[in-house]
Amino acid sequence: MGDVFVLSPFSGHQESSFDSSQGWQVEENDHPIEEVRLTVDPTDNPNITALTFRTWLIGVMSCVLLSFVNTFFYYRTEQLSIGSVCIQIIALPIGRFLAATLPKKEIKFPFTNWSFSLNPGPFSMKELCLITIFASAGAGDLFAMHVVIVVKAFYHTKINPIAAFLLVQTSQLLGFGWAGIYRKILVDNPYMWWPENLIQVSLYKALHQKEKRKKGTITRFQFFIVVFITSFAYYTIPGFIFPAISTISVLCLIFKKSITMQQIGSGLKGLGVGSFGIDWSTVTNIWGSPLATPASAIFNIMLGFFIGIYVLIPICYWTNAYNVKRFPIISYDIFDYTGHSYNTTRIINNKTFTLNLEEAESYSKINISINFLLAYGTSFAYMTASIIHVALHDGKNILKMWKDTKECDKEKMDVHARLMKRNYEPVPQWWFYVLLVTVIGLSIFTCIGFGRHLQVPWWGLLFIFIIALLFTLPFGVIMATTGQGLNVITEYIFGLILPGNPIANMTYKTYGTASMNQAFTLLRDLNLGHYMKIPPKSMFIVQVYCYPFPSGIYQKSSPGTNCLDASTSP
């Protein structure tokens, strides 16, 4: 069979069941990150199919299905969200069923030399990876849809459907430009390893690769089945039968009539002292999955959480700084001077949808809770800290890669980069540049042609593009090395530049923060394709097709991604 052996500097000799006669290529695993060496195989077979008829069929149906289901249930009291991992699991038996039943027939495009096969062979792991990316687009958050929803549901007015469509498409496609500019640094650089992708790689291997079970052990697939069934069965308890175990507050149970003890002990509306939860969603609410986050990032988050929740908030609240005792200690609502919910419709001009300054001054200033105030305040701190951190730790390497890409590629090229370069033609850089210039032009046209609906001047867009271009790199480095995201407060910047225009503020955040988040998603997928040895052009085609799709909006927005934003957890 031509079996080969792989020598890993950390795992010793590992027998690999790859048949070299079938086109498998195996190299020394010299990736500089230990977690990647232990998870991603240093192998590839360029003969394995990726972008096939099965990929398009299952992928497009998954994208449409998840988009409809998640959007439909977003507006229900009991929200239901379906993630791409569900499709990832279901697609495997469907793909194998199609591989066993579809005819091996060549379909030719009329008047061209192009053709494709309905059944090119066994269902591959690369096909499953591309199908999951399709599903991720349908399951993910689409911030531009929030603008459309707010205009309709909150301001009770209509937005031109063409303006809404162009806003969604341009804001999504804009991320391709930022991703293309920085992909050499954030994808090809082996030190940018995107921790979340390692879980995906492990799951693909557990689902797809055949493994011999040793006596007294279980295979990875068997372990996955046990965990899957157990976690699904357990979640019915905190999710449906007994939700109270998600936040068990001991102090609240003992001191039922004490407001102070409720503020200190509540896991939902207080500081959570003495409260705990036995629900996995409680654990992952602060930093996401701890399985995908490096220990250094977890410890940093825990330290920041402790300082914010148990030091800064109590000091500010019980010293009544900014009169915060009038409002709940933990809340993301806004209040008037009496402590009641702020009546925002009272200060909005119904005809122009701008701020009525006279009415606002006669009514009340906008007030927020102490945790909301610190969440926004610390956002500015971590923006500055992120830039300085990346400049000090990665600045020299980034400048070197930027100045001399070819030499740096030779120095930094690891096993996965060598396999990708040897077997597949890369996506030309000008594809990204052309797409970026086109989308920028279309975005300016959208704002000029539908200025009354979006309230955005063209010069404001150019300014927000510059901000997004500058901040994508440092925040992308943070994402690629820790798995933790950051949120740029573009709404504050343009609240100062164009005060009193709420729709413009949301539009600016869509083109700024949302486009950067889209770039991070695209870069993460490119890195996953790098690990899974997906042909770059196939990956590009799938991303361009599926990510502008009007996907689900079940994910809740938050003011930022730091310790204070998750303070409603126990």
N, C-alpha and C positions, 0 to 999 in steps of 0.2 A: 504493500500500500504506500510505501514511501513516507512513513511517519517520520516526523522531525522532532527535535528537542529544542526547547527555548531556554536560554540561560538568562535568568533574571538576577540582578545583583542583590535582591532582597529575598527572593523566594527560592533560590537555588535551582536545581534542575526540575523542570516541570514537563511531563510528557504531554504532547499535544497531538490530537487525533486529526491533524490536517494532512490531506493527501496532496503531495506536491505535484502529482501527475494531473490533478484537476485544476491547477493554476494557483494554488495557495502560496503566498509569499510570507516568509517569517524572518524577522530581523531581531537583532539584539535590542532588548527593551532598555533604552538609555534615556527615557524621559526623566527630567530633573525632579518631578514631584512624585513622592513615594505613593500617595493615594492613587495617582493615575497609573503608575507602574503596576500596582496590585489589582487594578480593576479593568483596565482596557488592554485587550490582547494586542501584541505587536505584530499583527497579521493582517492580510488582505487577500481577497480573490477578486480581481477586476472582472472576472467572467460572470459573477453573480449579478442578477438583474435588480434594478432599483425602481426606475420610473416606468412602470408597466401599465397595461390596461387595468389590471387588478388594483394597482395603486390609485389610479384616477377614480375608478368606480367606487371603491370603499372609502377613499379619502374625501371625495366631494360629498358623498352621502353623509358621512360623519360630520363634516363641517356644517352642512345645512341643518342636520338634525340637532346637533348641540346648540347651534345658534338659535333655532326656534324654541327649543325646550327651555333653555336658560333664560331667554328673554321673556317667554310666556310666564314662567314661574317667578320671575323677578318682581312682578307686581302683585303677588299674593302675600297674604299675611304670614303664612308658613312657607318661606322661600325654599325652593329645591334647586340645587345646583349639581350638574353632572360634569365632572372633569374629564380631561382627555385620557386619563389612565383607564377609565372604563372602556373606551374605544380601543385602547391599546391591548386590553385583555380580550375583548370580543373579536377584534379584527383577526387574531391569529387563527381560530378555527374557521372563520369565514374564508380567509385567504387560502387555507389549505383545502377547504371544500371546493373553492373555485378552481384551484390547481388540479384537483382530481376530476372535475366534471366539465370544465370548459374545453371546447375543441381547440386543437392546435392549428388554427387557421390564420393565414396571413391576410391582413386587411390593407389594401393599398388606397392611398389618397388619390383622388382623380387629378389628372394632369400633372402629377409630380412623381418623383421616384421614391417618395416616402412610403413606408409600410410599417405595420406593427403586428404582433401576434397576440391573439386573445389569451393564449396560454403558453408563455415562454419557458415554462418549466416549474420546478418546485417553488413554493412560496418562500421568499427569502426574508432574512432579518432586516435587510436594507429597505425592502418594501414596507415592512411593518413600521420602520422608523419614519419614513415619509408619510405614511398614513396617520401616524400620531401627530406629526406637524400639521397636517390638514385639520385634524380634530382639535388641536390646541388653538388654532385660529378661531374656530367656532365656539370654543369654550371660554376664550379669554375676554378680558375687559376691553371695551371700545369707548374711550373717554368722550369722543365727539358726539356719541349718542346722548350723553347726559345734557349737552347743550340743547339738542332738539327737544328732549323731554322737559327740561326746565322751562323753555320758552312756551311750550304747549300747556304743561300742567300747572306751572307756577304763575307765569305772566298771562296765561289764558289768551294767547294770541297765536297767529299762524306764522310759520316760517316757510319761505319758498322751498318747495321740495327739491328743486335743482340746487339751491344754495346748501341745503342740508346734505344732499348727496355728494356735492363737491367738497364740502367741509370734511365729511367722513373719509372720502378717498384720499384727498391731499394730505390730511394729517397722518394717515396711516402710511402712505407711500413716502412721506418725508423722512421717516426713519431709515429707509433704505440708503438715503444719501449719507447720513451720519455713520451708518454701519459700514458703508463702502469705504469711506474716508479712513476709518480707524480699524478696519479688519486686520491689517497687517500687524498692528500692535496688540489688539484685543483678542485675536483668534489664532493667528500663526505663531505668536510668541508662546512657547511652552509654559512660561510662568503665569500666563493668564489661563487658568485651568477650569474655571466655572464649576464649582463643587456640585451644584445640583445635577449636572449632567452625568456624574458618576453613578448616581442612583438609577438614572434612566438606562445607562449601559448595563448595569447589573441586572435590571429587570428584563431587558431584551435577551441577555444571555440565559437567564433562568427560564424564560418562556420558550426560547427557540432552540438553544443548543442541547444536544443529547448528552447525557452524563451518566456514567456507570456508577451505581450506588455501591459504596463500600459497606462491608458488614458492620452493623452497629451504628450506621449513620444514615442520613437522608440526603437526597440530592437538593440542589438549589430550587428546582421546580417544586418538589414536594414541600420544602420549607415555605415557599411562597404560597402554595395552596393552603397550608395549615394556618399561616398568618392571615391570609385573605378571608378565610371562612370565620376564623375566630374574631377578627376585628369587625367584620360585617355583623356578626351575631351580637357582639358586645355593644356596638354603636346603637343598636335599637333601644338599649336601656337609657343612656343619657340623652339620646336624640329624640325619642318618642315616648317611652314608658315613664321615665323618671328623670326629667331634665334638671331637677334641683341638684343632682349630684355633680353637675358641672361646676357649681359654685356653692360649696358648703361653708357657711360663715358661722364659726363657733361663737364669736362675741355677739352676733345678732340674735342667736338662739338663746343666749343667756340673758342679755340685756335687751329685751324686746321693746321697751318703751323709751330707751335712751337714744336721743338723736346723735349725741357725740359718739357713742359706741357704734351706732349704725354707720357713721362717717368713717370711723377707724376700721371697723371690721368687715363691712360689706365688700364682697368680691366684685360686684357689678357697679355700684355707685359710690364706693368708698375706697379706702387705701388697701383693703384686703388683708389687714393684720389678723393672723389666726385663721384665715380662710384657706381652703384648698379645694381642688377639683380632681376627679378621677376620670376625666374625659380627655381624650387625646387632643381635641381642638383647643382645650384650655392650655395645654403645654405648648402647642404650636402657634398660639395667637401672637406672641411677642416677636419671635425670630423666625417663624416658619418652621420647617422640619429640622429638628436638631441633628438628624442623621445626615443632612446635606450641608450643615454649617460647621466650619472649622471651630475647634475648641477655643482658639484665641478670640474669635468673633463673639462666641457665646459668652465668654467671661467679660468681654468689654460691654456687651449689651446688659448683662446682669448687673455690672457695676453702675452703669448709667441708669438703669431702672431703679436700683436701690437709692442712688443719690437723688434722682428726680422725685420718686414716689414717697420715700421715707425721710427725706431731709428738706428739699426745697419746697414741696407742696405744703407740708405741715407748717413750716416756718411762715410762709407767705399767707396761708389761710388763717392761722390763729393769731397772727399779728394784724390781720385785716388789711393787708396791703391792697391798694386800689379798691377798697370796699368789697372784697371778694366774698365776705361772709353773707352778703345778700343773695348769693347764687349757690347752686350745688357745688360741692367740692370736686366732683368728677362729672363733667358733662361736655358735650360738643354742641349744645344749643346756644343760641344767642338770646339775650335778655334786655329788657328796658330797665329804667332806674328803680322800678319797684320790685324787680326780681321775677316778673312774669315774662312769658315768652314774647319776644320782640315781634311786633306786627309790621313786617317788612312791606306788605302791600300798601300800607298807609303812607310810606315815604317815596313811593315810586309813581312817576307821572305815567298814567295809563296810555297816553297818546305817543309819547316819545320813548317810553321805557328807560328813562334816565332818572337820576336822583332828584327829588324835590327838596332842595336845600332848606327852604323856609319851613316846610312841614317837618323835616328831620330835626331842625333846631328847636322847634316848638314842642316836639314830641319827646324825644329822649336820645341820648347817645347810645351807641351799641355797646353792650357789655358782654363779656365772656367769662367763663369759669377759670379758675387758677390753672387747672391742668391744660386747658385749651390755650391759655396765654403762654405758658411755658413751652408747650409743643411748638408754637410758632416762633417763639423767641429762640429756642435752641436750634431751630431749623437754620437760622442764619449762622449760628456758631458752627454747626457741622458742615455747612457749605464751605466756609473758610478753612476749617480743619481738614476737609477732604482734599482741597487743592494743595495745601501745604504738605500734607502727608504724601500725596502722590509725587509732588515735586521733589521732596527730600529722598524718598525711597526708590522711586522709579524714574526720576527725571533724566538721569544720564543715559539709562538704557533706552528710553523713549526717544531722546534726541539722536542717539546713535542710529537707531532703526530708521528714524525719519530722514537723516542725512544720507545714509549709505545703505539702502535696503538690501542690495545684493550681497554685500560682504556680511552684513548682519544675519541675513538668511542662512548663509553657510555656517556661521558660528552658532546660531541658535536652533538649527534644524534638528529636530528630534526624530524618533523612529516613525511617528505618525505623519509628520510633515514629509519625510522622505518617501513613504509609501504613497501619499497623496500626490506628490509631485511626479513620481515615476509613472503612476497608473492613469492619472486623469488630467484633462486639460483644465486649467483654472479659468474662472470667470474674468474676462478682461475688465480692468479698472474703469475703462471709459463707459462701460454699461452703467455703472453706478453714477458716474458723473452726468451722463445724458439724462438718466432718470431724475437725478436731483435738480438739474437746471429746469427740466420740463415741469416738475412738480412745483418748484418755486414760482415759475411763471404762471402756472394754473392757480396756485394759491393766491397770488396777487390779483389775478383776474377775478377770482371768487369774491375777494373782499372789495374790489372796486365795483364789480357788477352788481353785488348784493350788499352794498354798504349799509342800506337801511335795515337790513335783517341782522347783520353781524356786528355793525358799529365799529368796524376796524379800518383804519387808514392804511394805505400801502406801506408807508414808511415804518409803521409800527411792526409790520410783518418782517421787514428786513432787520429791524433791531432784534426781534425775538429769534430770528434765524441765527444771528451772530451769537446770542446768548446760548442757544442750544448747541451750536458748533463748539463753543469754548468749554461747556460743561460736560459734554458727552464723554470726553476722554477721561478726566479725573474720576467721574462717577462710574464710568465703565470699568476702570481699574479696580475700584472698590467692589463692584458686582462680580467681576471675574475672579477675584481672589478670596472673597469672603462669602459671596452669595447673598449679601445684604444690599438692598436698594436705598436710594436717597431721592428726595422729592424737592425739586427746585421751586422756590416760592415765586414763580413768575407772576402770579396774580397780585402779589404785593407790589412788585415793581411797576406793573402797568396800572395798578390802582392809584399810584402817585402820578403817573404820566397822564392818564385819562380818567380822572376821578368821575364818579357818578354814572358810569356806563357798565352795568352789570353783564350784559351779553358780550360786550367787547372783552371784558375781563375773562370770562369763560373761554372765549375764542382764543385769546392769547395763551391761556394755559394749555389749551388743546394743541396749538402749534408748537409750544415750547416744551413743557413737561411731558405731555402725552407722546409727542414725537420722539423724545429721548427714550422714554420707556419702551416705545416700539423698537427703537434701534437696539436697546439692550436685549429685547426678546429675539430679534433677528440675529444678533451676534451670538447669543447663547445657542440658538439653533445651528448656526454655522459651525460652532465649536462641537456640538453634538454630531453633526455630519462629519467633522474632522475625525472624531473618535470612531464613528461607525463606518468610515470610509465610503461615504456617499459621494458620488460624482458631483463636483461643485455646481456645474451647470444645471443638473437635475434639481439640486437644492434651491438654486436661484429661481428656477421656473415655478416650483411649488410655492415658494415664499411670495413671489410677485402675484401669483394667482390667488392664494388663499388669505393672506393677511389683510388686504383691503376689504375683505368680505365683511358685511355688517354683522359682527359677531355678538355673542351674548354679553350682557352687562350685569351679571349677577354679583360681581365683586363690588364691595362697598368702598367708596372713596374715603380717604382719611387725609388729615392735614399734612402728614409726613410719615416717614417710616423711621421712627426712633423709639426710645424707651417710653416716652411720655404718651405716644399715640396708642399704646396698648394698655393703658392704665385702667381700662375697664375690666381687665382680666383679674382673676383672683390673685 
